[in-house]
Amino acid sequence: MSHAVCNSCAYYEDHAVQAAAQLSDAGLCRVNPPVAPKEEGRGVWPTVQKTDWCGKYATLFAAE
C-alpha cells in the first residue's frame, strides 16, 4: 500500500501554517483534534511530511 501516504489522505492539509519553518514537503494532519503544547496557549495539529503514513488513512471523510 505505497499510495496510502499523508498527501493522498482526506485529513491532510497541504501547508504547514503552524510550523516554525515553511517546508515544501510538509502539511498538517487533521485526523485528530489539535493538541495544546504546555508552552503555548493554542492548539496545533501535527506537522507531517507528504510521504508519512499512519493507520488512520482515509480517502473520504467519515459520514456525519
PyMOL commands that set and color helices and strands:
alter all, ss='L'
color gray80, all
select helices_A, chain A and resi 6-8
alter helices_A, ss='H'
color red, helices_A
select strands_A, chain A and resi 12-13+26-29+47-49
alter strands_A, ss='S'
color yellow, strands_A
deselect
rebuild
show_as cartoon
